[in-house]
Amino acid sequence: MLPQVPIIRVTDSEKIPLPSYYDGVGTCVTLRSNEVKSIKIAPQHFETFSTGFAIALPMGMEAQVRSLKESTESGVIVLNAPATIDASDRKEIKVCIFNASQESVIIKQGDPIALMVFSMALRIRWVDLAQQPGNTSYLNTQPREEPTPPLSNTSEAVSIEVATSDNQDIIQPVTRSETEKNLISEEDTPDEDPVATPSILEEFEKIESEFEDDQSEDDN
């Protein structure tokens, strides 16, 4: 069963139909202008329109006044959308229309000017934390600091999955330091002075001896 909302007409609104749904599935009713004379809205100006109706919403329900979908595309909008009507508002519904386009707009009596949608609205009861000692934790909005995990030993063994030729996976324990060495490319390796090993020294002496012999033969 649909909620029932009392509605009453105000002066000179006999020609205006009750706010109605556009089709059988929509959730918004259409509000129309009840201004007897046509009103011209200049570009970048606004005018306030009467709708010809006042409603009495039950407590716990609200109505929101929004812009027409087709008017929004042309720049004609409800200035304070969404305007809220609640159970305490019993005066005539009025809509403030703003013309954001570059051309003047003329609105006549009976023209659609806005949409109105209904919804349930909760009422709440404040809990004053100043009178509730020990409950200030509700206001703690700082993110919790996660504990820093302890650093593991660099020589700690880890598991690395290696694909074998027979499409079976095996687990090989290797040390973390070895894994890190494999991840370092030659470009990332810092330049170091080469260390002369004995084999290198012997090769160098052999080349030097051959060079001296060649020089002696040339002198003779």
C-alpha positions in Angstrom: 0.0 0.0 0.0 1.4 3.4 -1.0 1.8 6.0 1.8 -0.9 8.6 1.9 0.1 12.3 2.0 -2.4 15.1 2.6 -2.3 17.8 -0.1 -4.3 21.1 -0.4 -4.8 23.6 -3.1 -4.1 27.3 -2.6 -5.6 30.2 -4.4 -6.0 30.1 -8.2 -4.7 26.6 -8.6 -7.9 25.0 -9.9 -6.4 24.7 -13.4 -3.3 22.9 -12.2 -3.5 19.1 -11.9 -2.2 17.4 -8.8 1.5 16.5 -8.9 1.5 13.2 -10.7 4.0 10.5 -11.9 5.2 10.8 -15.4 4.6 7.1 -16.1 3.8 3.9 -14.3 7.3 3.2 -13.2 8.9 6.5 -12.3 9.5 7.7 -8.7 9.2 11.5 -9.2 6.0 13.5 -9.5 6.0 16.6 -11.7 5.5 20.1 -10.2 4.0 22.8 -12.4 4.0 26.6 -12.4 0.9 28.2 -10.9 1.8 31.7 -11.9 -1.2 33.2 -13.7 0.9 35.5 -15.8 3.8 34.1 -17.9 7.2 34.8 -16.5 10.3 35.5 -18.5 13.7 34.5 -17.0 16.6 36.3 -18.5 19.9 34.6 -19.0 21.9 34.1 -15.7 18.8 35.2 -13.7 16.3 33.3 -11.5 12.6 33.6 -10.6 10.5 31.9 -7.9 7.4 30.1 -9.0 4.4 29.0 -6.9 3.1 25.4 -7.5 -0.4 25.9 -6.1 -0.1 23.1 -3.5 0.9 22.6 0.1 1.5 19.1 1.6 1.6 17.6 5.1 4.3 14.9 5.2 4.1 12.5 8.1 7.0 12.4 10.5 9.9 10.3 9.2 9.3 11.2 5.5 10.9 13.9 3.3 10.4 15.2 -0.2 13.2 16.6 -2.4 12.6 19.0 -5.2 14.9 18.5 -8.2 15.5 19.8 -11.7 13.6 18.5 -14.7 15.7 16.2 -16.7 14.9 17.8 -20.0 15.3 21.3 -18.7 18.7 20.5 -17.2 20.0 19.8 -20.7 19.0 23.3 -21.8 20.4 25.0 -18.7 17.2 25.6 -16.8 17.6 24.2 -13.3 16.3 24.4 -9.8 18.6 26.8 -8.1 18.8 25.1 -4.6 18.3 21.5 -5.8 17.8 19.3 -4.1 15.5 21.4 -1.9 14.2 19.5 1.1 10.6 19.5 2.4 9.9 17.7 5.7 7.0 17.2 8.1 7.5 20.7 9.5 6.9 22.4 6.1 3.2 23.1 5.6 3.3 26.2 3.4 2.8 26.3 -0.3 5.6 24.6 -2.2 7.6 27.2 -4.3 10.4 26.5 -6.7 13.3 28.8 -7.6 14.3 28.4 -11.2 17.7 29.6 -12.6 18.3 30.2 -16.3 22.0 29.2 -16.9 21.6 29.4 -20.7 22.3 32.3 -23.0 18.7 32.8 -24.1 15.6 34.0 -22.2 13.1 31.4 -21.1 9.3 31.9 -20.8 7.3 29.8 -18.4 3.5 29.8 -18.5 0.9 28.6 -16.0 0.8 24.8 -16.0 4.3 24.3 -17.5 6.4 21.7 -15.7 9.1 23.3 -13.6 10.5 20.6 -11.3 10.4 17.1 -10.0 9.6 15.9 -6.5 10.7 12.6 -5.0 9.7 11.1 -1.6 11.8 9.0 0.7 12.0 7.9 4.4 14.2 10.0 6.7 15.4 8.8 10.0 15.3 10.8 13.2 18.2 10.4 15.6 19.0 11.0 19.3 22.3 12.6 20.2 24.6 10.9 22.7 26.6 13.8 24.3 30.1 12.2 24.9 31.0 15.1 27.2 28.4 13.5 29.6 29.6 10.0 28.9 33.1 9.6 30.6 35.2 6.9 29.0 33.3 6.9 25.7 35.6 9.4 23.9 37.0 6.5 21.8 34.0 7.1 19.4 35.7 10.3 18.3 39.1 8.7 17.6 39.4 9.1 13.9 43.1 8.5 13.6 44.1 5.4 11.7 45.5 2.6 13.8 49.2 2.1 13.5 50.1 -1.4 12.3 53.0 -3.0 14.1 56.2 -3.0 12.1 57.2 -6.6 11.3 60.7 -7.5 12.6 63.4 -7.6 10.0 64.4 -11.2 9.0 67.9 -12.4 8.8 69.3 -11.9 5.3 70.6 -15.5 5.4 67.2 -16.9 6.2 66.2 -19.7 3.9 63.2 -19.0 1.6 61.4 -21.2 -0.8 61.7 -20.7 -4.6 59.5 -22.5 -7.1 61.5 -23.8 -10.1 59.9 -25.4 -13.1 61.5 -28.6 -14.2 61.7 -30.2 -17.6 59.1 -32.8 -16.9 56.5 -30.0 -16.0 56.7 -30.7 -12.3 57.4 -28.1 -9.7 59.9 -28.7 -7.0 60.9 -26.6 -4.0 64.5 -25.7 -3.6 65.7 -23.9 -0.4 68.1 -21.1 -1.2 69.4 -18.3 0.9 68.0 -14.8 0.6 71.4 -13.3 -0.1 71.9 -15.6 -3.1 68.4 -14.7 -4.4 69.3 -11.0 -4.2 72.6 -11.5 -6.0 70.7 -13.1 -8.9 68.3 -10.2 -9.1 71.2 -7.7 -9.5 72.1 -7.0 -13.1 75.6 -6.3 -14.3 74.6 -2.7 -14.9 73.6 -2.3 -11.3 76.9 -3.8 -10.0 79.2 -1.0 -8.8 82.6 -0.6 -10.5 85.4 -2.2 -8.6 89.1 -2.5 -9.3 89.9 -5.8 -10.8 91.9 -8.1 -8.6 95.1 -9.6 -10.3 95.0 -13.3 -9.8 98.2 -15.4 -10.3 97.1 -16.7 -13.7 96.6 -13.2 -14.9 100.1 -12.1 -13.7 101.7 -15.1 -15.4 100.0 -14.3 -18.7 101.1 -10.7 -18.4 104.7 -11.6 -17.7 104.7 -14.0 -20.7 103.4 -11.2 -23.0 106.0 -8.7 -21.6 108.9 -11.2 -22.2 107.8 -11.9 -25.8 107.7 -8.1 -26.4 111.2 -7.6 -25.0 112.5 -10.4 -27.3 111.0 -8.8 -30.3 112.6 -5.5 -29.4 116.0 -7.2 -29.1 115.8 -8.8 -32.5 114.9 -5.4 -34.1 117.9 -3.8 -32.5 120.2 -6.4 -33.9 
